[in-house]
Amino acid sequence: IGDQSGVNAGGGSVAIGSQALKRPVGAENTAVGFRAGTGVSSGAADSCTFIGADAGSGINDGDDNTFVGYHSGLSCTDGSINLFLGYKSGSNQTTNSNLLIIDNQDRGSVAAEITDSLLYGVFNATVASQSLRVNAGTMNFNGGVDNDLVSNWIGTTNSGVITWLEDEDQFSVADDIKMNGETITDLGGLHFNSASELTIVSGAVTATQGHHNIDTEGNAANDDLDTINGGNAGEILLILPNNSGRTVRLRNAVGNIFLKHQVDSHHLSFSSPSGAGAATRYSGGGYYDFSTTDVTLDQGSLTQTFGTANTSYAAHASIVTSVSGTVDTGTVSIVVSGTSIDDEGNRSAADSETILADITTAVTDSYHETTKKWLGTITYTLTETVGDPTAYTIDFNYGFSKYEDFGNQTFTVTGLQVVGEAGASDSGFNMILFYHSSAGWTYAGTGFVPGGTQLANMNTDHSTEQDLSNGEPFAWKRTDLNTDVDGNNGEGVVFRVDTTAAKAVESMSGVIWVHTQPPFSYLSDTKQHLIFMKHGANWLEL
């Protein structure tokens, strides 16, 4: 119907409108509108539907197309199986096939139709190869009152379901959500799955979700957890005890578990003893007690004792060597013997430990100490350990070292503060905070002064204003010490007070501030939850 409409159309075709299906000779086409499907030549396009003025007007051999709208598919010549809906929808396409375009704009180019058309899709017999692009600033899904909306993605390697549950006012997601580096804001809360049980096997568990309860191996009363397998970098993990009657101990840095630093402090308290004049005193968790003169041991004088019988020193035996020892042949050691005590309260009445395995390895000012602590009188003994030496000797200072190590754990000293009141005037007053380690010691034949590296010295800080005045207050503060101390490996801090007048310090209190890295944490009745984040291969406590 219409001027020159369908003049060459094949069988089963319908043409309505001037020049509709004017040139194509293909069969079973339908064209409605001015020049709809008019064609550029006598092409063999079959089974097409064109509705709208100039819809598909450039068609040649493209089959099975459906173009609806003014100038829809205007330039399509040989593309097939396309569906274009809307004013000028797909008007820039020429030979592309299997496309869905829903739009109402002339986008100006094929590329712009991909990125700017409201809907742009690709059909395919294989579902996984199909795609649909929605180019919209806002998408609203409104299923009405108490209706659910389900979106299902199924592919060859990935799948997932997002369901809007109207009656529960929530989304249900059946796969991972990736934010591609973006931020989640205004989050009301996180709700984890109920904790599933993991049982320790040889010090390890394997996390499979973000919330687990941990049980001991074989229902033991106590068990150590050193390693957490599984999880991805950046993942959060909450763990709690499975059974309140069993205790799980998490050990720092034994496996891949690293416990968080904690802010801690050690309080100081001191007053000069009545009648005490010039003296070196200690406050807090440590002290040095050394002979002021050295000792020379040799093949004719093998031993040196130190300490008073039955005295509760509970300190490490220590030496500072003068120079390298000499041995004519073989190996000679220095061995400490006496009554030892450990930090668990275990006393051994006849114990010994080698403090220096080979006296020839000693150097000037080298400090050595036993790992064990001692009570009462101890004995240093030159001991022939290899060969049959006949002439040997070594000089060293000797005594006890006790230092604050915050429960045998690594820590960082951050600062200190001391406040007090003088009981007498004293121009020789001083306070020193030592970093106890093997560094910084100085041997002396006489007048030996124990202690290594000084972290802080009041006289150095205050310079000329360092005296005590009778009845007057005094104070000292440092906040920039920032020194790492390996308290689990023979290091610590010692606080020393020097006075030269009787009752120089009427009263004094203070504090040493630290950040600790505890060697253990526990899951038990008193600590119900621990939270970790995975960083690389390690789990870091938050």
C-alpha positions as CSV (number, residue, x, y, z in Angstrom):
1,I,0.0,0.0,0.0
2,G,1.5,3.3,-1.1
3,D,3.5,4.8,-4.0
4,Q,6.2,2.3,-5.1
5,S,5.8,0.2,-2.0
6,G,6.9,-3.4,-2.3
7,V,7.4,-3.2,-6.0
8,N,10.2,-5.9,-5.8
9,A,9.2,-7.5,-2.5
10,G,9.4,-11.3,-2.3
11,G,6.7,-13.6,-1.2
12,G,5.0,-13.2,2.2
13,S,6.0,-9.5,2.5
14,V,3.9,-6.6,3.6
15,A,4.7,-3.0,2.6
16,I,2.6,0.0,3.9
17,G,3.8,3.5,3.0
18,S,5.3,5.3,0.2
19,Q,8.4,3.5,-1.1
20,A,8.2,0.9,1.7
21,L,10.2,-2.2,0.6
22,K,10.8,-0.5,-2.7
23,R,14.0,-2.3,-3.7
24,P,14.6,-5.5,-1.6
25,V,13.7,-8.7,-3.3
26,G,13.8,-10.8,-0.1
27,A,10.8,-12.6,1.3
28,E,8.7,-12.3,4.4
29,N,9.6,-8.7,5.2
30,T,7.2,-6.3,6.9
31,A,7.6,-2.5,6.4
32,V,5.3,0.2,7.7
33,G,6.1,3.9,7.2
34,F,7.5,6.3,4.6
35,R,10.5,4.6,3.0
36,A,10.6,2.0,5.7
37,G,12.9,-0.8,4.4
38,T,13.2,1.0,1.0
39,G,16.7,-0.4,0.6
40,V,19.8,0.8,-1.3
41,S,19.6,-1.9,-4.0
42,S,17.7,-5.0,-4.8
43,G,19.2,-6.9,-1.8
44,A,18.0,-10.2,-0.6
45,A,17.1,-9.2,3.0
46,D,14.6,-11.7,4.5
47,S,12.4,-11.8,7.5
48,C,12.8,-8.2,8.6
49,T,10.4,-5.9,10.3
50,F,10.7,-2.1,9.8
51,I,8.2,0.3,11.5
52,G,8.7,4.1,11.2
53,A,9.7,6.6,8.6
54,D,13.1,5.6,7.1
55,A,13.4,2.7,9.5
56,G,15.9,0.3,7.9
57,S,15.9,2.4,4.8
58,G,19.5,1.4,4.0
59,I,19.0,-2.3,4.2
60,N,20.7,-4.6,1.6
61,D,21.3,-8.2,2.6
62,G,20.8,-8.1,6.3
63,D,18.3,-10.7,7.5
64,D,16.0,-11.1,10.6
65,N,16.2,-7.5,11.7
66,T,13.6,-5.6,13.7
67,F,13.7,-1.8,13.6
68,V,11.0,0.3,15.3
69,G,11.1,4.1,15.4
70,Y,11.9,7.0,13.1
71,H,15.3,6.4,11.4
72,S,15.7,3.3,13.5
73,G,18.5,1.2,11.8
74,L,18.7,3.9,9.2
75,S,22.2,3.0,7.9
76,C,22.1,-0.8,8.4
77,T,23.0,-2.6,5.2
78,D,24.1,-6.1,5.8
79,G,23.8,-6.5,9.6
80,S,21.5,-9.3,10.7
81,I,19.4,-10.3,13.7
82,N,19.4,-6.9,15.2
83,L,16.7,-5.4,17.5
84,F,16.5,-1.6,17.6
85,L,13.7,0.2,19.4
86,G,13.2,4.0,19.6
87,Y,13.7,7.2,17.7
88,K,17.0,6.9,15.7
89,S,18.0,3.9,17.7
90,G,20.9,2.1,16.0
91,S,20.9,4.6,13.2
92,N,24.7,4.5,12.9
93,Q,25.0,0.8,12.6
94,T,25.9,-0.7,9.2
95,T,27.1,-4.3,9.2
96,N,27.1,-5.3,12.9
97,S,24.8,-8.2,13.9
98,N,23.1,-9.6,16.9
99,L,22.6,-6.2,18.7
100,L,20.0,-4.9,21.0
101,I,19.7,-1.1,21.1
102,I,17.0,0.8,23.0
103,D,17.4,4.6,22.7
104,N,15.8,7.8,21.5
105,Q,18.8,9.8,20.4
106,D,21.1,10.1,17.4
107,R,24.3,9.2,19.1
108,G,26.4,10.2,16.1
109,S,28.7,7.1,15.9
110,V,28.8,3.4,16.5
111,A,31.1,3.9,19.5
112,A,28.8,6.4,21.1
113,E,25.8,4.0,20.6
114,I,27.7,1.5,22.8
115,T,28.5,3.9,25.6
116,D,25.5,6.3,25.5
117,S,22.4,4.3,24.4
118,L,20.1,3.6,27.3
119,L,20.4,-0.2,26.7
120,Y,23.0,-1.8,24.5
121,G,23.2,-5.6,24.3
122,V,24.7,-8.4,22.3
123,F,22.7,-11.6,21.6
124,N,24.3,-15.0,21.3
125,A,23.2,-18.6,21.3
126,T,25.6,-19.2,24.2
127,V,24.1,-17.6,27.2
128,A,27.5,-16.9,28.8
129,S,28.5,-14.9,25.7
130,Q,25.6,-12.5,25.9
131,S,26.0,-9.1,27.4
132,L,23.8,-6.2,28.4
133,R,25.0,-2.7,29.1
134,V,22.8,-0.2,30.9
135,N,24.0,3.4,30.4
136,A,22.1,5.2,33.1
137,G,23.1,7.4,36.0
138,T,20.4,5.9,38.3
139,M,18.7,2.5,38.3
140,N,15.6,2.0,40.5
141,F,14.1,-1.5,40.9
142,N,10.7,-1.2,42.4
143,G,8.9,-4.5,42.7
144,G,6.0,-3.0,44.6
145,V,5.0,-3.8,48.2
146,D,6.3,-7.0,49.7
147,N,7.8,-8.3,46.4
148,D,11.2,-9.8,46.0
149,L,13.6,-8.9,43.1
150,V,16.1,-11.6,42.1
151,S,19.1,-10.9,39.8
152,N,21.0,-14.1,38.8
153,W,24.5,-14.1,37.2
154,I,25.6,-17.5,35.8
155,G,28.8,-18.0,33.9
156,T,31.4,-20.6,33.1
157,T,33.7,-19.6,35.9
158,N,31.8,-17.2,38.1
159,S,28.2,-17.1,39.3
160,G,26.1,-15.3,41.9
161,V,22.7,-14.2,43.0
162,I,21.6,-10.8,44.3
163,T,18.1,-11.0,45.8
164,W,16.1,-8.0,47.2
165,L,14.0,-9.4,50.0
166,E,11.2,-6.8,50.4
167,D,9.7,-8.3,53.5
168,E,13.1,-8.3,55.3
169,D,14.2,-5.0,53.8
170,Q,17.6,-6.3,52.7
171,F,19.7,-7.6,49.9
172,S,20.9,-11.2,49.9
173,V,24.2,-11.8,48.0
174,A,25.3,-15.4,47.2
175,D,28.8,-14.5,46.1
176,D,31.7,-12.1,46.9
177,I,31.3,-8.4,46.6
178,K,34.2,-6.5,45.1
179,M,34.3,-2.7,45.6
180,N,37.3,-2.1,43.2
181,G,39.1,0.1,45.7
182,E,36.1,2.2,46.5
183,T,34.9,3.0,50.0
184,I,31.8,1.9,51.9
185,T,30.4,4.8,53.9
186,D,27.5,5.2,56.4
187,L,27.7,1.6,57.4
188,G,25.3,0.7,60.1
189,G,27.1,-2.4,61.2
190,L,28.5,-5.8,60.2
191,H,26.7,-9.0,60.9
192,F,28.9,-12.1,60.6
193,N,27.7,-15.7,60.2
194,S,27.5,-17.7,63.4
195,A,31.0,-18.9,64.4
196,S,31.9,-22.3,63.1
197,E,34.3,-24.6,65.0
198,L,38.0,-25.1,64.2
199,T,40.0,-27.6,66.1
200,I,43.8,-27.0,66.6
201,V,46.0,-29.5,64.8
202,S,49.7,-29.3,65.6
203,G,49.4,-25.6,66.5
204,A,47.4,-24.6,63.4
205,V,43.8,-24.0,62.1
206,T,42.5,-23.1,58.7
207,A,39.9,-20.3,58.5
208,T,37.0,-20.7,56.0
209,Q,34.9,-17.7,57.0
210,G,35.2,-14.5,59.0
211,H,34.0,-15.9,62.4
212,H,35.3,-19.1,64.1
213,N,35.4,-20.6,67.6
214,I,38.6,-22.4,68.4
215,D,38.9,-25.6,70.3
216,T,42.0,-27.4,71.7
217,E,43.5,-30.5,70.1
218,G,42.0,-33.6,71.7
219,N,40.0,-31.4,74.1
220,A,43.1,-30.6,76.1
221,A,42.8,-28.2,78.9
222,N,45.4,-25.9,77.3
223,D,46.7,-25.6,73.8
224,D,48.9,-23.3,71.7
225,L,47.7,-21.7,68.4
226,D,50.6,-20.5,66.3
227,T,49.4,-20.4,62.7
228,I,46.1,-19.5,60.9
229,N,45.9,-20.9,57.4
230,G,43.5,-19.7,54.7
231,G,42.0,-16.3,54.2
232,N,42.9,-13.5,51.7
233,A,45.0,-10.4,52.2
234,G,42.9,-7.7,53.9
235,E,40.4,-10.1,55.3
236,I,39.0,-9.7,58.8
237,L,38.8,-12.6,61.2
238,L,37.0,-12.9,64.6
239,I,37.8,-15.8,66.8
240,L,36.5,-16.9,70.2
241,P,36.9,-19.9,72.5
242,N,34.9,-23.0,71.8
243,N,34.8,-24.2,75.4
244,S,35.0,-22.0,78.5
245,G,36.7,-24.8,80.3
246,R,39.6,-24.9,77.9
247,T,42.2,-22.2,77.2
248,V,43.8,-21.5,73.8
249,R,47.1,-19.6,74.0
250,L,48.0,-17.6,70.9
251,R,51.8,-17.2,70.6
252,N,53.2,-14.1,69.0
253,A,55.5,-14.5,65.9
254,V,56.0,-18.3,66.4
255,G,54.0,-18.9,63.2
256,N,52.0,-16.2,61.2
257,I,50.1,-14.7,64.2
258,F,51.3,-11.2,65.3
259,L,49.7,-9.7,68.4
260,K,49.1,-6.0,68.7
261,H,51.2,-3.6,70.7
262,Q,49.7,-2.4,74.0
263,V,50.3,0.8,75.9
264,D,51.9,-0.1,79.2
265,S,53.8,1.6,82.0
266,H,56.1,0.9,85.0
267,H,55.7,2.9,88.1
268,L,58.6,4.1,90.1
269,S,58.7,4.9,93.8
270,F,61.8,6.0,95.9
271,S,62.9,7.6,99.1
272,S,66.4,7.9,100.5
273,P,66.9,5.6,103.5
274,S,67.4,7.3,106.8
275,G,71.1,8.2,107.4
276,A,72.1,7.3,103.8
277,G,74.5,9.8,102.3
278,A,76.4,9.3,99.1
279,A,74.8,6.3,97.4
280,T,73.7,4.8,94.1
281,R,70.2,3.4,94.4
282,Y,67.7,1.8,92.0
283,S,64.0,2.1,91.6
284,G,61.5,0.1,89.6
285,G,62.1,-3.4,88.2
286,G,65.9,-3.5,88.0
287,Y,69.3,-3.0,89.6
288,Y,73.0,-3.5,89.1
289,D,75.0,-5.0,92.0
290,F,78.7,-5.5,91.0
291,S,82.1,-5.6,92.7
292,T,83.9,-2.3,92.2
293,T,87.1,-4.2,91.5
294,D,87.9,-6.8,88.9
295,V,89.1,-10.3,89.4
296,T,91.9,-12.2,87.6
297,L,91.3,-15.9,87.3
298,D,94.0,-18.3,86.0
299,Q,95.1,-21.9,86.3
300,G,96.2,-21.3,89.9
301,S,93.1,-19.3,91.0
302,L,90.1,-20.8,89.3
303,T,87.1,-19.4,91.2
304,Q,85.5,-16.2,92.4
305,T,82.4,-16.0,94.6
306,F,79.8,-13.2,94.7
307,G,76.7,-12.5,96.7
308,T,75.6,-13.1,100.3
309,A,74.2,-16.5,101.3
310,N,70.4,-16.8,101.4
311,T,69.8,-13.4,99.8
312,S,67.0,-13.1,97.3
313,Y,68.9,-11.5,94.4
314,A,66.9,-13.3,91.6
315,A,69.3,-11.7,89.1
316,H,71.4,-12.7,86.1
317,A,75.1,-13.4,86.8
318,S,77.1,-10.9,84.6
319,I,80.7,-10.2,83.6
320,V,82.5,-7.4,81.7
321,T,85.8,-8.6,80.3
322,S,89.1,-6.6,80.2
323,V,90.7,-8.1,77.1
324,S,90.7,-11.5,75.4
325,G,91.6,-14.4,77.7
326,T,94.6,-16.5,77.0
327,V,95.0,-20.2,76.8
328,D,98.1,-22.2,75.8
329,T,96.1,-25.0,74.3
330,G,92.5,-26.3,74.2
331,T,89.5,-24.4,75.4
332,V,88.6,-22.8,78.8
333,S,85.2,-21.5,79.8
334,I,83.7,-19.5,82.6
335,V,80.9,-21.4,84.4
336,V,78.5,-19.9,87.0
337,S,77.2,-22.2,89.7
338,G,74.8,-21.8,92.6
339,T,71.1,-21.8,93.3
340,S,69.0,-20.7,90.3
341,I,65.4,-19.5,90.1
342,D,63.3,-19.0,86.9
343,D,60.3,-16.7,86.2
344,E,57.9,-19.6,86.8
345,G,59.1,-19.9,90.4
346,N,61.2,-23.1,89.8
347,R,64.2,-23.2,92.2
348,S,67.2,-25.4,91.6
349,A,69.6,-25.7,94.5
350,A,72.6,-27.0,92.6
351,D,72.6,-25.5,89.1
352,S,75.2,-24.2,86.7
353,E,75.4,-22.4,83.4
354,T,78.3,-21.4,81.0
355,I,78.5,-17.6,80.8
356,L,81.5,-17.5,78.4
357,A,82.2,-20.7,76.4
358,D,85.7,-19.7,75.3
359,I,87.7,-17.1,77.1
360,T,89.8,-16.3,74.1
361,T,86.7,-15.0,72.2
362,A,86.2,-12.2,74.8
363,V,87.1,-8.6,73.7
364,T,87.7,-5.4,75.6
365,D,84.5,-4.2,77.4
366,S,82.4,-7.2,76.2
367,Y,79.4,-7.9,78.5
368,H,78.0,-11.4,79.1
369,E,75.2,-12.7,81.3
370,T,73.6,-16.0,82.2
371,T,70.0,-16.6,81.0
372,K,69.3,-18.0,84.4
373,K,68.8,-16.0,87.5
374,W,70.5,-16.7,90.8
375,L,69.9,-16.6,94.6
376,G,72.4,-16.3,97.4
377,T,76.1,-16.8,96.7
378,I,77.2,-17.8,93.2
379,T,80.7,-19.0,92.0
380,Y,82.5,-18.1,88.8
381,T,84.8,-21.0,87.8
382,L,87.4,-21.3,85.1
383,T,86.6,-24.7,83.5
384,E,88.7,-26.7,81.1
385,T,86.3,-27.9,78.5
386,V,88.5,-29.0,75.5
387,G,92.0,-30.5,75.5
388,D,94.5,-30.3,78.4
389,P,95.4,-26.6,78.9
390,T,98.0,-25.8,81.5
391,A,98.3,-22.0,81.4
392,Y,95.3,-19.7,81.0
393,T,94.0,-16.4,82.5
394,I,91.3,-13.7,82.1
395,D,90.3,-10.5,83.9
396,F,86.7,-9.3,84.3
397,N,84.3,-7.3,86.4
398,Y,81.5,-9.4,87.9
399,G,78.1,-9.1,89.6
400,F,74.4,-9.2,89.3
401,S,72.1,-7.6,86.7
402,K,68.3,-7.3,87.1
403,Y,66.2,-5.4,84.6
404,E,62.6,-4.6,83.8
405,D,61.6,-6.6,80.7
406,F,57.8,-6.2,81.0
407,G,57.2,-9.9,81.4
408,N,59.8,-11.2,78.9
409,Q,58.4,-9.3,75.9
410,T,59.5,-7.0,73.2
411,F,58.7,-3.4,74.0
412,T,59.4,0.2,73.0
413,V,60.4,2.8,75.6
414,T,58.5,6.0,74.7
415,G,59.1,8.2,77.7
416,L,59.4,8.7,81.5
417,Q,58.3,11.2,84.2
418,V,59.5,11.6,87.8
419,V,58.1,14.0,90.5
420,G,59.4,14.2,94.0
421,E,60.3,16.3,97.1
422,A,63.8,16.8,98.5
423,G,64.5,15.9,102.1
424,A,67.9,17.6,102.0
425,S,69.9,19.8,99.7
426,D,72.1,17.8,97.3
427,S,74.3,19.1,94.5
428,G,75.3,15.6,93.4
429,F,71.8,14.3,92.7
430,N,71.1,12.6,89.4
431,M,68.7,10.1,87.7
432,I,69.6,7.8,84.8
433,L,67.5,5.4,82.7
434,F,69.6,2.7,81.3
435,Y,68.9,0.6,78.2
436,H,70.1,-2.7,79.4
437,S,71.8,-4.8,76.7
438,S,75.3,-6.1,75.9
439,A,76.3,-2.7,74.4
440,G,77.9,0.3,76.0
441,W,79.7,-1.3,79.0
442,T,83.2,-0.3,80.1
443,Y,85.6,-2.5,82.1
444,A,87.5,-1.0,85.0
445,G,90.1,-2.6,87.2
446,T,88.9,-0.4,90.1
447,G,86.0,1.9,90.6
448,F,83.8,-0.1,88.2
449,V,80.5,1.6,87.3
450,P,77.9,-0.9,85.9
451,G,75.5,0.0,83.1
452,G,75.6,0.3,79.4
453,T,73.7,2.6,77.1
454,Q,72.0,5.6,78.8
455,L,68.6,6.4,77.3
456,A,68.1,9.5,79.5
457,N,70.2,11.4,82.0
458,M,68.7,14.1,84.1
459,N,72.0,16.0,84.6
460,T,72.6,16.0,80.9
461,D,69.1,17.3,80.2
462,H,68.9,19.9,83.0
463,S,72.6,21.0,82.8
464,T,73.3,23.4,85.6
465,E,69.8,23.3,87.1
466,Q,70.2,19.8,88.6
467,D,70.4,20.3,92.4
468,L,67.9,19.3,95.1
469,S,66.9,22.0,97.6
470,N,65.7,20.9,101.0
471,G,61.9,20.8,101.1
472,E,61.5,21.9,97.5
473,P,59.9,19.8,94.7
474,F,61.7,18.4,91.7
475,A,60.7,16.9,88.4
476,W,62.0,15.3,85.2
477,K,60.2,14.3,82.0
478,R,61.2,12.9,78.6
479,T,58.8,11.9,75.8
480,D,61.1,11.2,72.9
481,L,63.0,8.1,73.9
482,N,61.4,5.7,71.3
483,T,63.8,2.8,71.7
484,D,63.0,-0.8,70.9
485,V,64.0,-3.3,73.6
486,D,64.1,-7.0,73.1
487,G,62.8,-8.0,76.5
488,N,62.5,-11.6,75.5
489,N,66.1,-11.9,74.7
490,G,68.2,-10.4,77.5
491,E,67.3,-6.7,77.2
492,G,65.4,-4.3,79.5
493,V,65.6,-1.0,81.4
494,V,67.2,0.0,84.7
495,F,66.4,3.2,86.6
496,R,69.2,4.5,88.8
497,V,69.1,7.3,91.4
498,D,72.4,9.0,92.7
499,T,72.5,11.0,95.9
500,T,75.4,12.6,97.9
501,A,73.4,13.9,100.9
502,A,71.6,12.0,103.7
503,K,67.9,11.7,103.1
504,A,68.2,13.7,99.9
505,V,65.0,12.3,98.5
506,E,62.0,12.6,100.9
507,S,59.7,11.0,98.4
508,M,59.6,10.4,94.7
509,S,57.2,8.7,92.3
510,G,57.4,8.3,88.5
511,V,56.5,6.2,85.5
512,I,58.2,4.7,82.5
513,W,55.9,4.6,79.4
514,V,56.2,1.8,76.9
515,H,54.5,0.1,74.0
516,T,54.6,-3.7,74.6
517,Q,54.4,-6.6,72.1
518,P,53.1,-9.4,74.3
519,P,54.4,-12.9,73.6
520,F,51.0,-14.4,74.3
521,S,47.3,-13.7,74.2
522,Y,44.5,-16.0,75.4
523,L,41.0,-17.2,74.4
524,S,39.2,-18.1,77.6
525,D,36.5,-17.0,79.9
526,T,38.2,-13.7,80.5
527,K,38.9,-12.9,76.8
528,Q,36.1,-13.9,74.6
529,H,37.1,-12.4,71.2
530,L,40.2,-11.5,69.2
531,I,40.1,-9.7,65.9
532,F,42.7,-10.1,63.1
533,M,43.4,-8.7,59.6
534,K,45.5,-10.7,57.1
535,H,48.5,-8.8,55.8
536,G,50.4,-10.8,53.2
537,A,50.8,-14.3,54.7
538,N,50.4,-13.0,58.3
539,W,47.5,-12.3,60.6
540,L,47.8,-9.1,62.5
541,E,45.7,-8.5,65.7
542,L,43.6,-5.3,65.5
